[in-house]
């Protein structure tokens, strides 16, 4: 008997047992759909991460003081929008709060492949403009490093320059919160008057010169910084330079043992590796849970096949009596099981692909309403999904394979029925 005829008979069995078959197919749809949704969201997150990384400067290395301000994969210091990195060291909790000073800047500048070191202090302070007041994140930097810290474009005015002392560049959304802060207008930050010289597109916060920040940002002293960022000459050597900076700071701070470290050093490559590993682990865990649905679906297929064989025992006897071979009977029921898996796989891909798009859209709406555009890589990483052809084909093949594996035993039993016994079966 030709394979085409076997396939027609297998399809006929599927069509004439609609309710039972579709209940089984739903189990496959749920399992495949869950796996497809999880993998497509994970792939979308990885692609989003790669795009985010491409927009950042991979030649930057962030140095933070102490464990409490150490970088983590969910946020932290560093240039705006970086979102932090992997913490590679921690502080001794029994020591006083550590600090980053000009001595650390000099030590880092002496490391090979370090082009320059940028400094930053920041804090949330009361800002008054016209009759409105609000607490705003204030970031104080060296004006010469403005373009390295701030990647958004200016829509009005100019950047901070070396000659500025009590000047400020304001984020567009912050300006809107104060009913439109304009260029050359004055505002008060913690009792000190600053002149607005620029507006940054689609951004929050206020940037001021670090020389004018002492006494404005509370608990800050001259020559003491919240974080440092070293810019590497060669971005390909960032990993080695990160290690060299760590060793240099241990030496300059007189730290002998790993457990006594009171600073952390991180870069975007560390963060990318950590996030990728976390996404893979999470996907594997969720995929294993979703695979339970596939197991249930496989059992359902086996049950459907056993029932179908019992129902069609007489028909199998007639087919054998007219000369149909065992291999043909086996193929008919294997193809029937494969068709159940195929239909379930197609439905699962549609459900999983659509579900991943809906979830990503909802995450995107939530993250855009709760964070700034550049605010934290993890907050907007899962707002996209990616359904690759490899995933579609793999899901289809897997669902067909699950169906055929589940149908092997019933199909084998059907092929081994004796014609006389099958004809007598009631």
C-alpha positions, 0 to 999 in steps of 0.5 A: 500500500502506498504512503499516500493511501496510508496518509489518507486513511490516517487523516480519515481516522482523525476526521471521524473522531473529532471530539476525542482527537481535538481534546488530545490536540488541545493538550499538545497546543498548550504544551507547544504554545507554552514552549514557543512563547517562552523561547520566543520571549527569551530570544527577543530579550537576547536580541533586545539586549544585543541592540541595547549593548550596541547603543552603549559604549563597551569601552567603559569600565565602572568603579563603585565604592563598597558593596552597597553601591556595587554594580548589579545586573538589575541596575546601578551606577555608570553612564546614563542608561548603562543599567549596571554590570556584574559585581566582581567584588564586595566590601567588608561589612565590618569596615567604615563606608568606603569612598572613591577619591582623587587617589583612586582616580590617579591609580586608575589613570596609571593603568595601561589602556586607560584613556581617561577617568570620569567622575560623578556624584549624584543625589535627589534634591529639592528643586524649585522653579516658579511656584513649583517644587519637587525632588529631582535626581541631580547628577554632578559631572566634569563638564568636559565629560558631558558628551561621554555621560549623556548620549541623548541629544540636546533639543535646546541650548548647549552642553556644560563647559569648563567655564560653567559653575552654577549652570544646569542642563535639564532633562526634557521630561523633568522640564515638562514636570515643571510646566516647561523650564526654558533656556536662560531661566533660573531655578533653585537646587537645594537653596542654590540658584542655577541657570538653565543652559540646555534641555536634553531630549527625552530624559529625566534629571538635571546635570550640573558641574561637579565644582558647583555641586559641593554644598548643593548635593547633601553629604558630598565632599570635594574630591570624593565621588560616588562612582568612576568610569574608566574609558579604555583605549582599546575596547577589545581589551576591556576584560583585561583592563578591568582586571588590571584596574581591580589589581591596581586599586587593591594595591593602592588601597593596601588590600591583600585579601579578596574578602577585604575588598571595598570596591567593585569593578564592572563592565558591559561585557560582564553584564551581558554574559550574566544576563545571557546566562540568567535568561538561559537558566530561566528559559530552561526552568520555565521550558521544563515546566511547560514540557509537563503539558507536552507529557500530558498531551503525549499521554492523551495521544496514546490514550486516543490511539488505544481507543481508536484501535479498539473501535476499529478492530473489526475494520483492521480485521477486514483490511488484513483479510483482504491482504493489507500488510502489518507494516501498512497497519502500523504506518496508518496509525503512526501517521494518525498519531503524527497528524494529531501532533502536527495539528497540535504543533501548528495550533501551538505555534499560533497560540505561542507566537500570539501569546508572546507578542501580547505579553511583550506588548503588555511588558512594553506598556508597563515598562514605558509607564514606570521607567525612563526611555534609557532607564535600566536595561532589565526593565525594557528587555522583555518588551519584544519577542522573536519567533525564528524559523528555526523555532517554528520548524523545530516546534513542528518536528518536535510535536510530530515526534511526540505524537508518533512516539506516543502512538508507537505501542497502539500502532504496533498492537493494531498491526499484530492483531490476527485477522480472525480475532479482529473479525470476531471482536465485538 
